[in-house]
Amino acid sequence: MPCASTGTAWGTRSGAPDSFTGSEPPDLNVLRARPLLALGVGVLAVHLWLANGVLPPPLGGDAADRPPARFEVAFVRELAPAAVLPPAPAARPPPRVAALPKAPALAASAVALAPVEALPELALALPPLPEPAPSLLPPPELAALAGVQPLAGAASAAEAAASASAGFEWPPSTRLSYRLTGNLRGPVEGQARVEWLRQGTRYQVLLVASVGPSFAPLMTRRESSEGEITAQGLRPRRYDMEMDVIFRDRRRSTIFMDADTVRLPGGAELPRPPGLQDAVSQFVQLTWLFTTEPARLTPGGSVDLMLALPRRVEAWAYDIVASESLNTTAGLVEAVHVRPRRPARPGDYTAEVWIAPSLQYLPVRIVVRQDAENFIDLQIERLPEQAERGR
């Protein structure tokens, strides 16, 4: 999924090259002894065979080299949900009151000679007080022209965001486990796993999603993003996808993101825009963005991302839809629904994501759609697992 975007097939995350428990096919004697199991596996195989018409064709053939080796990480604890405070409203500078004009000076003799009865008339003769000035300071450009100095504490939104980013602490290596359901020319079930891994200033985001029993999946999709951690979030260097479907050859494609160019699987080279993400790194980039600027997760807002997809590089807009309570096997989770603004085009896939502020703004649900009938739904099935802090 392009995180809620397009370009990748079902399963918007990138997959680790890890193997699932018991990858050998089941013994035929077991299938003969359990005809119902064999029938179920056969029906699922047919669904997967038909689903190949839903998945995009191989792009770019085999990559010149394999994806980087997975970082070695031990997950040692569960992430407990944390209390979430509503984002504080932006501080408003105190109102600026215009200086009052001076009253005309009166001659001392006139005051001294005026009888007491005339003083009220003298007060009425003074000019009326002006209305208070607007409560907000003028824009910096107008303020400069008017000679008004900005208040010392009135930092710009960009400065506030930069300050929040500087104090942001990246989460330790984290693993999210999901239950997979959906429809691909027929009902499908399976499992998925997403891993965020750190090693110094390098990162990896890995996804593996499979349809069918975990001991003998009928279809497995692996995606991975690898790159650098910077002050502006993630800077991907390469994205890899591998697809294994029973009775078919493996499909593989790679996107290389160099300093100034992006090389797509088909060989096209495009300029690299600032802030570029891929279909997998965008999830973590959203986590970074919403953690450093929680007000951006307010329903009614939107987020724009530049994404490198298998066929093109383009901007994607995501709307912040609403807060929702998700009843998952990990418990009741409050999350915010983030949805791509436009529907999928032919050959594209879109993905909606539900972000949980109480779980470090991690995605607890992802729905990848090809159209109204064909989709994959990933819902978290246990609390996230994490490594020691700093790993």
Contacts in CASP RR format, 6 or more apart in sequence:
PFRMAT RR
TARGET T0000
AUTHOR 0000-0000-0000
METHOD contacts of the structure
MODEL  1
MPCASTGTAWGTRSGAPDSFTGSEPPDLNVLRARPLLALGVGVLAVHLWL
ANGVLPPPLGGDAADRPPARFEVAFVRELAPAAVLPPAPAARPPPRVAAL
PKAPALAASAVALAPVEALPELALALPPLPEPAPSLLPPPELAALAGVQP
LAGAASAAEAAASASAGFEWPPSTRLSYRLTGNLRGPVEGQARVEWLRQG
TRYQVLLVASVGPSFAPLMTRRESSEGEITAQGLRPRRYDMEMDVIFRDR
RRSTIFMDADTVRLPGGAELPRPPGLQDAVSQFVQLTWLFTTEPARLTPG
GSVDLMLALPRRVEAWAYDIVASESLNTTAGLVEAVHVRPRRPARPGDYT
AEVWIAPSLQYLPVRIVVRQDAENFIDLQIERLPEQAERGR
1 7 0 8 1.000
1 8 0 8 1.000
1 10 0 8 1.000
1 11 0 8 1.000
1 12 0 8 1.000
1 13 0 8 1.000
1 279 0 8 1.000
1 349 0 8 1.000
1 350 0 8 1.000
1 351 0 8 1.000
1 366 0 8 1.000
1 368 0 8 1.000
2 8 0 8 1.000
2 12 0 8 1.000
2 278 0 8 1.000
2 279 0 8 1.000
2 282 0 8 1.000
2 307 0 8 1.000
2 309 0 8 1.000
2 316 0 8 1.000
2 349 0 8 1.000
2 350 0 8 1.000
2 351 0 8 1.000
3 12 0 8 1.000
3 277 0 8 1.000
3 279 0 8 1.000
3 280 0 8 1.000
3 282 0 8 1.000
3 283 0 8 1.000
3 286 0 8 1.000
3 305 0 8 1.000
3 307 0 8 1.000
3 351 0 8 1.000
3 353 0 8 1.000
4 12 0 8 1.000
4 282 0 8 1.000
4 316 0 8 1.000
4 318 0 8 1.000
4 338 0 8 1.000
4 339 0 8 1.000
4 340 0 8 1.000
4 350 0 8 1.000
4 351 0 8 1.000
4 352 0 8 1.000
4 353 0 8 1.000
4 366 0 8 1.000
5 12 0 8 1.000
5 279 0 8 1.000
5 282 0 8 1.000
5 305 0 8 1.000
5 307 0 8 1.000
5 309 0 8 1.000
5 316 0 8 1.000
5 340 0 8 1.000
5 350 0 8 1.000
5 351 0 8 1.000
6 309 0 8 1.000
6 316 0 8 1.000
6 340 0 8 1.000
6 344 0 8 1.000
6 345 0 8 1.000
6 347 0 8 1.000
6 348 0 8 1.000
6 349 0 8 1.000
6 350 0 8 1.000
7 56 0 8 1.000
7 279 0 8 1.000
7 309 0 8 1.000
7 310 0 8 1.000
7 311 0 8 1.000
7 347 0 8 1.000
7 348 0 8 1.000
7 349 0 8 1.000
8 223 0 8 1.000
8 241 0 8 1.000
8 279 0 8 1.000
8 309 0 8 1.000
8 310 0 8 1.000
8 349 0 8 1.000
8 368 0 8 1.000
9 54 0 8 1.000
9 55 0 8 1.000
9 56 0 8 1.000
9 221 0 8 1.000
9 243 0 8 1.000
9 349 0 8 1.000
9 368 0 8 1.000
10 54 0 8 1.000
10 55 0 8 1.000
10 184 0 8 1.000
10 209 0 8 1.000
10 221 0 8 1.000
10 349 0 8 1.000
10 368 0 8 1.000
10 370 0 8 1.000
10 375 0 8 1.000
10 376 0 8 1.000
11 192 0 8 1.000
11 207 0 8 1.000
11 209 0 8 1.000
11 221 0 8 1.000
11 223 0 8 1.000
11 351 0 8 1.000
11 366 0 8 1.000
11 368 0 8 1.000
11 376 0 8 1.000
11 378 0 8 1.000
12 207 0 8 1.000
12 223 0 8 1.000
12 279 0 8 1.000
12 280 0 8 1.000
12 283 0 8 1.000
12 349 0 8 1.000
12 351 0 8 1.000
12 366 0 8 1.000
12 368 0 8 1.000
13 192 0 8 1.000
13 194 0 8 1.000
13 205 0 8 1.000
13 206 0 8 1.000
13 207 0 8 1.000
13 209 0 8 1.000
13 223 0 8 1.000
13 279 0 8 1.000
13 280 0 8 1.000
13 283 0 8 1.000
13 366 0 8 1.000
14 194 0 8 1.000
14 205 0 8 1.000
14 206 0 8 1.000
14 207 0 8 1.000
14 222 0 8 1.000
14 223 0 8 1.000
14 224 0 8 1.000
14 225 0 8 1.000
14 239 0 8 1.000
14 240 0 8 1.000
14 241 0 8 1.000
14 279 0 8 1.000
14 280 0 8 1.000
14 281 0 8 1.000
15 193 0 8 1.000
15 194 0 8 1.000
15 195 0 8 1.000
15 206 0 8 1.000
15 207 0 8 1.000
15 208 0 8 1.000
15 209 0 8 1.000
15 221 0 8 1.000
15 222 0 8 1.000
15 223 0 8 1.000
15 224 0 8 1.000
15 280 0 8 1.000
16 70 0 8 1.000
16 193 0 8 1.000
16 195 0 8 1.000
16 204 0 8 1.000
16 206 0 8 1.000
16 207 0 8 1.000
16 208 0 8 1.000
16 222 0 8 1.000
16 224 0 8 1.000
17 67 0 8 1.000
17 70 0 8 1.000
17 206 0 8 1.000
17 208 0 8 1.000
17 222 0 8 1.000
17 224 0 8 1.000
17 242 0 8 1.000
18 70 0 8 1.000
18 193 0 8 1.000
18 206 0 8 1.000
18 208 0 8 1.000
20 191 0 8 1.000
20 208 0 8 1.000
20 210 0 8 1.000
20 214 0 8 1.000
20 215 0 8 1.000
20 217 0 8 1.000
21 214 0 8 1.000
21 215 0 8 1.000
22 214 0 8 1.000
22 215 0 8 1.000
22 216 0 8 1.000
23 215 0 8 1.000
23 216 0 8 1.000
24 215 0 8 1.000
24 216 0 8 1.000
25 216 0 8 1.000
26 41 0 8 1.000
26 215 0 8 1.000
26 216 0 8 1.000
30 37 0 8 1.000
31 37 0 8 1.000
31 38 0 8 1.000
31 41 0 8 1.000
32 38 0 8 1.000
41 212 0 8 1.000
41 213 0 8 1.000
41 216 0 8 1.000
41 218 0 8 1.000
44 188 0 8 1.000
44 211 0 8 1.000
44 212 0 8 1.000
44 218 0 8 1.000
45 218 0 8 1.000
45 246 0 8 1.000
45 247 0 8 1.000
47 184 0 8 1.000
47 185 0 8 1.000
47 186 0 8 1.000
47 187 0 8 1.000
47 188 0 8 1.000
48 184 0 8 1.000
48 188 0 8 1.000
48 211 0 8 1.000
48 218 0 8 1.000
48 219 0 8 1.000
48 245 0 8 1.000
48 246 0 8 1.000
49 247 0 8 1.000
50 184 0 8 1.000
50 185 0 8 1.000
50 186 0 8 1.000
51 184 0 8 1.000
51 185 0 8 1.000
51 188 0 8 1.000
51 211 0 8 1.000
51 219 0 8 1.000
51 374 0 8 1.000
52 245 0 8 1.000
52 248 0 8 1.000
53 185 0 8 1.000
54 184 0 8 1.000
54 185 0 8 1.000
54 370 0 8 1.000
54 374 0 8 1.000
55 243 0 8 1.000
55 245 0 8 1.000
56 310 0 8 1.000
56 347 0 8 1.000
57 251 0 8 1.000
58 243 0 8 1.000
58 251 0 8 1.000
58 252 0 8 1.000
58 253 0 8 1.000
59 251 0 8 1.000
59 253 0 8 1.000
59 264 0 8 1.000
59 265 0 8 1.000
59 266 0 8 1.000
59 310 0 8 1.000
59 311 0 8 1.000
60 253 0 8 1.000
60 254 0 8 1.000
60 265 0 8 1.000
60 266 0 8 1.000
60 267 0 8 1.000
61 251 0 8 1.000
61 252 0 8 1.000
61 253 0 8 1.000
61 265 0 8 1.000
62 252 0 8 1.000
63 240 0 8 1.000
63 252 0 8 1.000
63 253 0 8 1.000
63 254 0 8 1.000
64 254 0 8 1.000
67 224 0 8 1.000
67 226 0 8 1.000
67 238 0 8 1.000
67 240 0 8 1.000
67 254 0 8 1.000
68 204 0 8 1.000
68 224 0 8 1.000
68 226 0 8 1.000
68 238 0 8 1.000
70 197 0 8 1.000
70 204 0 8 1.000
70 206 0 8 1.000
71 173 0 8 1.000
71 197 0 8 1.000
71 198 0 8 1.000
71 199 0 8 1.000
71 202 0 8 1.000
71 204 0 8 1.000
73 173 0 8 1.000
73 195 0 8 1.000
73 197 0 8 1.000
73 387 0 8 1.000
73 391 0 8 1.000
74 387 0 8 1.000
74 391 0 8 1.000
75 173 0 8 1.000
75 174 0 8 1.000
75 175 0 8 1.000
75 385 0 8 1.000
75 386 0 8 1.000
75 387 0 8 1.000
76 385 0 8 1.000
76 386 0 8 1.000
76 387 0 8 1.000
76 388 0 8 1.000
77 385 0 8 1.000
77 386 0 8 1.000
78 382 0 8 1.000
78 383 0 8 1.000
78 384 0 8 1.000
78 385 0 8 1.000
78 386 0 8 1.000
79 174 0 8 1.000
79 359 0 8 1.000
79 360 0 8 1.000
79 383 0 8 1.000
79 384 0 8 1.000
79 385 0 8 1.000
79 386 0 8 1.000
80 383 0 8 1.000
81 333 0 8 1.000
81 356 0 8 1.000
81 358 0 8 1.000
81 359 0 8 1.000
81 383 0 8 1.000
82 358 0 8 1.000
82 359 0 8 1.000
82 360 0 8 1.000
83 358 0 8 1.000
84 334 0 8 1.000
84 357 0 8 1.000
84 358 0 8 1.000
87 294 0 8 1.000
87 295 0 8 1.000
87 297 0 8 1.000
87 298 0 8 1.000
90 157 0 8 1.000
90 160 0 8 1.000
90 295 0 8 1.000
92 135 0 8 1.000
92 136 0 8 1.000
93 136 0 8 1.000
93 137 0 8 1.000
93 151 0 8 1.000
93 153 0 8 1.000
93 154 0 8 1.000
94 151 0 8 1.000
95 132 0 8 1.000
95 133 0 8 1.000
95 134 0 8 1.000
95 135 0 8 1.000
96 133 0 8 1.000
96 134 0 8 1.000
96 135 0 8 1.000
96 137 0 8 1.000
96 148 0 8 1.000
97 132 0 8 1.000
97 133 0 8 1.000
98 130 0 8 1.000
98 132 0 8 1.000
98 133 0 8 1.000
100 129 0 8 1.000
100 130 0 8 1.000
101 127 0 8 1.000
101 130 0 8 1.000
103 126 0 8 1.000
103 127 0 8 1.000
104 126 0 8 1.000
106 122 0 8 1.000
114 122 0 8 1.000
137 143 0 8 1.000
137 148 0 8 1.000
137 150 0 8 1.000
137 151 0 8 1.000
137 154 0 8 1.000
138 146 0 8 1.000
138 148 0 8 1.000
140 150 0 8 1.000
143 149 0 8 1.000
143 150 0 8 1.000
155 163 0 8 1.000
161 292 0 8 1.000
161 293 0 8 1.000
164 292 0 8 1.000
164 293 0 8 1.000
165 231 0 8 1.000
165 232 0 8 1.000
165 233 0 8 1.000
165 288 0 8 1.000
165 292 0 8 1.000
166 231 0 8 1.000
168 288 0 8 1.000
168 291 0 8 1.000
168 292 0 8 1.000
170 198 0 8 1.000
170 229 0 8 1.000
170 288 0 8 1.000
171 196 0 8 1.000
171 287 0 8 1.000
171 360 0 8 1.000
171 362 0 8 1.000
171 386 0 8 1.000
172 198 0 8 1.000
172 386 0 8 1.000
172 387 0 8 1.000
172 388 0 8 1.000
172 389 0 8 1.000
172 390 0 8 1.000
172 391 0 8 1.000
173 195 0 8 1.000
173 196 0 8 1.000
173 197 0 8 1.000
173 198 0 8 1.000
173 386 0 8 1.000
173 387 0 8 1.000
173 391 0 8 1.000
174 195 0 8 1.000
174 196 0 8 1.000
174 360 0 8 1.000
174 362 0 8 1.000
174 384 0 8 1.000
174 385 0 8 1.000
174 386 0 8 1.000
174 387 0 8 1.000
175 193 0 8 1.000
175 194 0 8 1.000
175 195 0 8 1.000
175 196 0 8 1.000
175 384 0 8 1.000
175 385 0 8 1.000
175 386 0 8 1.000
176 193 0 8 1.000
176 194 0 8 1.000
176 195 0 8 1.000
176 362 0 8 1.000
176 363 0 8 1.000
176 364 0 8 1.000
176 380 0 8 1.000
176 384 0 8 1.000
177 191 0 8 1.000
177 192 0 8 1.000
177 193 0 8 1.000
177 380 0 8 1.000
177 381 0 8 1.000
177 382 0 8 1.000
177 385 0 8 1.000
178 191 0 8 1.000
178 192 0 8 1.000
178 193 0 8 1.000
178 194 0 8 1.000
178 209 0 8 1.000
178 366 0 8 1.000
178 378 0 8 1.000
178 379 0 8 1.000
178 380 0 8 1.000
178 381 0 8 1.000
179 189 0 8 1.000
179 190 0 8 1.000
179 191 0 8 1.000
179 192 0 8 1.000
179 329 0 8 1.000
179 378 0 8 1.000
179 379 0 8 1.000
179 381 0 8 1.000
180 188 0 8 1.000
180 189 0 8 1.000
180 190 0 8 1.000
180 191 0 8 1.000
180 192 0 8 1.000
180 209 0 8 1.000
180 210 0 8 1.000
180 211 0 8 1.000
180 376 0 8 1.000
180 377 0 8 1.000
180 378 0 8 1.000
181 187 0 8 1.000
181 188 0 8 1.000
181 189 0 8 1.000
181 190 0 8 1.000
181 376 0 8 1.000
181 377 0 8 1.000
181 379 0 8 1.000
182 188 0 8 1.000
182 189 0 8 1.000
182 375 0 8 1.000
182 376 0 8 1.000
182 377 0 8 1.000
183 373 0 8 1.000
183 374 0 8 1.000
183 375 0 8 1.000
184 211 0 8 1.000
184 374 0 8 1.000
184 376 0 8 1.000
185 374 0 8 1.000
188 211 0 8 1.000
188 212 0 8 1.000
188 376 0 8 1.000
189 211 0 8 1.000
189 212 0 8 1.000
190 209 0 8 1.000
190 210 0 8 1.000
190 211 0 8 1.000
190 212 0 8 1.000
190 213 0 8 1.000
190 214 0 8 1.000
190 217 0 8 1.000
191 209 0 8 1.000
191 210 0 8 1.000
191 214 0 8 1.000
192 207 0 8 1.000
192 208 0 8 1.000
192 209 0 8 1.000
192 210 0 8 1.000
192 378 0 8 1.000
193 207 0 8 1.000
193 208 0 8 1.000
193 209 0 8 1.000
194 205 0 8 1.000
194 206 0 8 1.000
194 207 0 8 1.000
194 283 0 8 1.000
194 363 0 8 1.000
195 204 0 8 1.000
195 205 0 8 1.000
195 206 0 8 1.000
195 207 0 8 1.000
196 203 0 8 1.000
196 204 0 8 1.000
196 205 0 8 1.000
196 284 0 8 1.000
197 203 0 8 1.000
197 204 0 8 1.000
197 205 0 8 1.000
197 206 0 8 1.000
198 229 0 8 1.000
198 390 0 8 1.000
198 391 0 8 1.000
200 229 0 8 1.000
201 228 0 8 1.000
201 229 0 8 1.000
201 230 0 8 1.000
202 226 0 8 1.000
202 227 0 8 1.000
202 228 0 8 1.000
202 229 0 8 1.000
203 225 0 8 1.000
203 226 0 8 1.000
203 227 0 8 1.000
203 228 0 8 1.000
203 229 0 8 1.000
203 234 0 8 1.000
203 284 0 8 1.000
204 224 0 8 1.000
204 225 0 8 1.000
204 226 0 8 1.000
204 227 0 8 1.000
205 224 0 8 1.000
205 225 0 8 1.000
205 280 0 8 1.000
205 281 0 8 1.000
205 283 0 8 1.000
205 284 0 8 1.000
206 222 0 8 1.000
206 223 0 8 1.000
206 224 0 8 1.000
206 280 0 8 1.000
207 221 0 8 1.000
207 222 0 8 1.000
207 223 0 8 1.000
207 224 0 8 1.000
207 280 0 8 1.000
208 220 0 8 1.000
208 221 0 8 1.000
208 222 0 8 1.000
209 220 0 8 1.000
209 221 0 8 1.000
209 376 0 8 1.000
209 378 0 8 1.000
210 217 0 8 1.000
210 218 0 8 1.000
210 219 0 8 1.000
210 220 0 8 1.000
210 221 0 8 1.000
211 217 0 8 1.000
211 218 0 8 1.000
211 219 0 8 1.000
211 220 0 8 1.000
212 218 0 8 1.000
212 219 0 8 1.000
217 244 0 8 1.000
218 245 0 8 1.000
218 246 0 8 1.000
219 243 0 8 1.000
219 244 0 8 1.000
219 245 0 8 1.000
219 246 0 8 1.000
220 243 0 8 1.000
220 244 0 8 1.000
221 241 0 8 1.000
221 242 0 8 1.000
221 243 0 8 1.000
221 244 0 8 1.000
222 240 0 8 1.000
222 241 0 8 1.000
222 242 0 8 1.000
222 243 0 8 1.000
223 239 0 8 1.000
223 240 0 8 1.000
223 241 0 8 1.000
223 242 0 8 1.000
223 279 0 8 1.000
223 280 0 8 1.000
224 239 0 8 1.000
224 240 0 8 1.000
224 280 0 8 1.000
225 234 0 8 1.000
225 236 0 8 1.000
225 238 0 8 1.000
225 239 0 8 1.000
225 278 0 8 1.000
225 279 0 8 1.000
225 280 0 8 1.000
225 281 0 8 1.000
226 236 0 8 1.000
226 237 0 8 1.000
226 238 0 8 1.000
226 239 0 8 1.000
226 240 0 8 1.000
227 234 0 8 1.000
227 235 0 8 1.000
227 236 0 8 1.000
227 237 0 8 1.000
227 238 0 8 1.000
227 281 0 8 1.000
228 234 0 8 1.000
228 235 0 8 1.000
228 237 0 8 1.000
229 235 0 8 1.000
232 275 0 8 1.000
233 285 0 8 1.000
233 288 0 8 1.000
234 277 0 8 1.000
234 281 0 8 1.000
234 284 0 8 1.000
234 285 0 8 1.000
234 288 0 8 1.000
235 275 0 8 1.000
235 276 0 8 1.000
236 257 0 8 1.000
236 276 0 8 1.000
236 277 0 8 1.000
236 278 0 8 1.000
236 281 0 8 1.000
236 308 0 8 1.000
237 256 0 8 1.000
237 257 0 8 1.000
237 258 0 8 1.000
238 254 0 8 1.000
238 255 0 8 1.000
238 256 0 8 1.000
238 257 0 8 1.000
239 254 0 8 1.000
239 255 0 8 1.000
239 257 0 8 1.000
239 278 0 8 1.000
239 279 0 8 1.000
239 280 0 8 1.000
239 281 0 8 1.000
239 308 0 8 1.000
240 252 0 8 1.000
240 253 0 8 1.000
240 254 0 8 1.000
241 251 0 8 1.000
241 252 0 8 1.000
241 253 0 8 1.000
241 254 0 8 1.000
241 310 0 8 1.000
242 250 0 8 1.000
242 251 0 8 1.000
242 252 0 8 1.000
243 250 0 8 1.000
243 251 0 8 1.000
243 252 0 8 1.000
244 250 0 8 1.000
253 265 0 8 1.000
253 310 0 8 1.000
254 265 0 8 1.000
255 262 0 8 1.000
255 263 0 8 1.000
255 264 0 8 1.000
255 265 0 8 1.000
255 278 0 8 1.000
255 308 0 8 1.000
255 310 0 8 1.000
256 262 0 8 1.000
256 263 0 8 1.000
257 263 0 8 1.000
257 272 0 8 1.000
257 276 0 8 1.000
257 278 0 8 1.000
257 308 0 8 1.000
258 272 0 8 1.000
259 272 0 8 1.000
260 271 0 8 1.000
260 272 0 8 1.000
261 269 0 8 1.000
261 270 0 8 1.000
261 271 0 8 1.000
261 272 0 8 1.000
262 269 0 8 1.000
262 270 0 8 1.000
262 271 0 8 1.000
262 272 0 8 1.000
262 276 0 8 1.000
262 308 0 8 1.000
262 313 0 8 1.000
263 269 0 8 1.000
264 270 0 8 1.000
264 308 0 8 1.000
264 310 0 8 1.000
264 311 0 8 1.000
264 312 0 8 1.000
264 313 0 8 1.000
265 310 0 8 1.000
270 312 0 8 1.000
270 313 0 8 1.000
272 313 0 8 1.000
273 306 0 8 1.000
273 313 0 8 1.000
274 306 0 8 1.000
275 305 0 8 1.000
275 306 0 8 1.000
276 306 0 8 1.000
276 307 0 8 1.000
276 308 0 8 1.000
276 313 0 8 1.000
277 285 0 8 1.000
277 305 0 8 1.000
277 306 0 8 1.000
277 307 0 8 1.000
277 308 0 8 1.000
278 307 0 8 1.000
278 308 0 8 1.000
278 309 0 8 1.000
279 307 0 8 1.000
279 309 0 8 1.000
282 305 0 8 1.000
282 307 0 8 1.000
283 353 0 8 1.000
283 363 0 8 1.000
285 305 0 8 1.000
286 303 0 8 1.000
286 305 0 8 1.000
286 318 0 8 1.000
286 338 0 8 1.000
286 353 0 8 1.000
286 355 0 8 1.000
286 361 0 8 1.000
286 363 0 8 1.000
287 355 0 8 1.000
287 360 0 8 1.000
287 361 0 8 1.000
287 362 0 8 1.000
287 363 0 8 1.000
289 296 0 8 1.000
289 303 0 8 1.000
290 296 0 8 1.000
290 297 0 8 1.000
290 355 0 8 1.000
290 357 0 8 1.000
290 361 0 8 1.000
291 360 0 8 1.000
291 361 0 8 1.000
294 357 0 8 1.000
296 303 0 8 1.000
296 320 0 8 1.000
297 320 0 8 1.000
297 336 0 8 1.000
297 338 0 8 1.000
297 355 0 8 1.000
297 357 0 8 1.000
297 361 0 8 1.000
298 320 0 8 1.000
299 320 0 8 1.000
299 321 0 8 1.000
299 322 0 8 1.000
299 323 0 8 1.000
299 336 0 8 1.000
300 319 0 8 1.000
300 320 0 8 1.000
300 321 0 8 1.000
301 319 0 8 1.000
301 320 0 8 1.000
302 317 0 8 1.000
302 318 0 8 1.000
302 319 0 8 1.000
302 320 0 8 1.000
302 341 0 8 1.000
303 317 0 8 1.000
303 318 0 8 1.000
303 320 0 8 1.000
303 338 0 8 1.000
304 315 0 8 1.000
304 316 0 8 1.000
304 317 0 8 1.000
304 318 0 8 1.000
305 315 0 8 1.000
305 316 0 8 1.000
305 318 0 8 1.000
306 313 0 8 1.000
306 314 0 8 1.000
306 315 0 8 1.000
306 316 0 8 1.000
307 313 0 8 1.000
307 314 0 8 1.000
307 315 0 8 1.000
307 316 0 8 1.000
316 340 0 8 1.000
316 341 0 8 1.000
317 340 0 8 1.000
317 341 0 8 1.000
317 342 0 8 1.000
318 338 0 8 1.000
318 339 0 8 1.000
318 340 0 8 1.000
318 341 0 8 1.000
319 338 0 8 1.000
319 339 0 8 1.000
319 340 0 8 1.000
319 341 0 8 1.000
320 336 0 8 1.000
320 337 0 8 1.000
320 338 0 8 1.000
321 336 0 8 1.000
321 337 0 8 1.000
321 338 0 8 1.000
321 339 0 8 1.000
322 336 0 8 1.000
322 337 0 8 1.000
323 334 0 8 1.000
323 335 0 8 1.000
323 336 0 8 1.000
323 337 0 8 1.000
324 334 0 8 1.000
324 335 0 8 1.000
324 336 0 8 1.000
324 337 0 8 1.000
324 354 0 8 1.000
325 332 0 8 1.000
325 333 0 8 1.000
325 334 0 8 1.000
325 335 0 8 1.000
326 332 0 8 1.000
326 333 0 8 1.000
326 334 0 8 1.000
326 335 0 8 1.000
326 354 0 8 1.000
326 364 0 8 1.000
326 365 0 8 1.000
326 379 0 8 1.000
328 364 0 8 1.000
328 365 0 8 1.000
328 379 0 8 1.000
328 380 0 8 1.000
328 381 0 8 1.000
329 379 0 8 1.000
329 380 0 8 1.000
329 381 0 8 1.000
329 382 0 8 1.000
330 364 0 8 1.000
330 380 0 8 1.000
330 381 0 8 1.000
330 382 0 8 1.000
330 383 0 8 1.000
333 356 0 8 1.000
333 358 0 8 1.000
333 359 0 8 1.000
333 364 0 8 1.000
333 380 0 8 1.000
334 356 0 8 1.000
334 357 0 8 1.000
334 358 0 8 1.000
335 354 0 8 1.000
335 355 0 8 1.000
335 356 0 8 1.000
335 357 0 8 1.000
335 364 0 8 1.000
335 365 0 8 1.000
336 354 0 8 1.000
336 355 0 8 1.000
336 356 0 8 1.000
336 357 0 8 1.000
337 352 0 8 1.000
337 353 0 8 1.000
337 354 0 8 1.000
338 352 0 8 1.000
338 353 0 8 1.000
338 354 0 8 1.000
338 355 0 8 1.000
339 352 0 8 1.000
340 350 0 8 1.000
340 351 0 8 1.000
340 352 0 8 1.000
342 350 0 8 1.000
343 350 0 8 1.000
344 350 0 8 1.000
344 369 0 8 1.000
344 370 0 8 1.000
344 371 0 8 1.000
347 370 0 8 1.000
348 370 0 8 1.000
349 368 0 8 1.000
349 369 0 8 1.000
349 370 0 8 1.000
350 368 0 8 1.000
350 369 0 8 1.000
351 366 0 8 1.000
351 367 0 8 1.000
351 368 0 8 1.000
351 369 0 8 1.000
352 366 0 8 1.000
352 367 0 8 1.000
352 369 0 8 1.000
353 363 0 8 1.000
353 365 0 8 1.000
353 366 0 8 1.000
354 363 0 8 1.000
354 364 0 8 1.000
354 365 0 8 1.000
354 366 0 8 1.000
355 361 0 8 1.000
355 362 0 8 1.000
355 363 0 8 1.000
355 364 0 8 1.000
356 362 0 8 1.000
356 363 0 8 1.000
356 364 0 8 1.000
359 383 0 8 1.000
359 384 0 8 1.000
360 384 0 8 1.000
362 384 0 8 1.000
364 379 0 8 1.000
364 380 0 8 1.000
365 377 0 8 1.000
365 378 0 8 1.000
365 379 0 8 1.000
365 380 0 8 1.000
366 377 0 8 1.000
366 378 0 8 1.000
367 375 0 8 1.000
367 376 0 8 1.000
367 377 0 8 1.000
367 378 0 8 1.000
368 375 0 8 1.000
368 376 0 8 1.000
368 378 0 8 1.000
369 375 0 8 1.000
END
